[in-house]
Amino acid sequence: MTARDDDDTIAARRPFNAEAMRAVSPLPPPEEVFADWLMSVPHGADLAAAARRQIALIDRRMLFHPDVQCLRMLLVAVAGNGSWPKRPCGC
């Protein structure tokens, strides 16, 4: 195989769909991660601000795994800022 053949093969690959990403890189259920995050927020802390920090972290890392995007939507509901995911999560 030549370098050109490798380039053609790579270009021909289709991006993973949501189910393929879940199979290749399984994560804990987003609801479980959300509950764990919620329990980790100190008593009396501003939940909306804490959720916005987590959303910013997800956005900076550009994590497009469907379960991460579902977690992001749960955080958006707490943050209350009306910022929905850039890509559908497929939940």
N, C-alpha and C positions, 0 to 999 in steps of 0.2 A: 504494500500500500504506500502511496506517495503522500507527501504533505498535502497536496491538493485534494486527494481522496479523503484524507482526514478532515479537512476543512469542509468539504461537501457533506460528509457524514454528520459532522457537528451541526451544520446549518440546517440539515434535514430533520433533526430531532425536534419533536414537539414539546412544548413546556408541559410540566406536570399539571394534571387537573387536581382538584381538591382530594379526591379519593386516593389518587396515586401518592400525593404528598403525605396523607395520613398513614398510608401503608409503609412508605419509605422512612418516615420520621415520626413515629407515634409519640404523642405527648399526652399528659394527663388531661382529662376532660376540662374544658374551659371553665365550667361551672365550679369544679373542685378547686381550680387554681384561684378563681375569683373569691370563693369562700375563704380560702387560706389567706389571700391578700387582705380581705376585709378583717379577718381576725387578727392580722398582724399590725393593723393601724392602731396606734396608741389611743387609749380612751381620751376623748375630748379633742382629738385632732380634727382638722377640717377635712372631711372625707372628699369633698369636691376637689380641693387643692391636691390631695394625695392621689386621687384618680387622674387628675390632669398631668401630674408628674409621671405616672405610669404610662399614660397615653403618649406623652412626649418621648419616653424611653423606647416604646414600641416603634413610634414613627421614625426616630433617629436611626434605629437599627434596621428599618425597612423589613420587618418580619411579616412576610406575606403568607405564612403557613395558615391554612384555614382556621385551625383551632386558636391561633394567636389573634386572628382577626375577630373571632367570636368573643374572645376575652376582651379585646379592645372595645367591642360594642357594649359589653356589660359595664366596663369602666366609663364609657361615654354617658351611659344612663345615670351613673352616680355623679359624674362631673357636671352634667347639666349644661354643657356649653354648645350643644347642637352640632358637634363636629362628628360626622359619620365617617366610616371607613372609606378609604379611597377605592378599595376593591371589594366586591361582594364576598362574604365569608362562606357561603355555601352551607350554613347551619341547617 
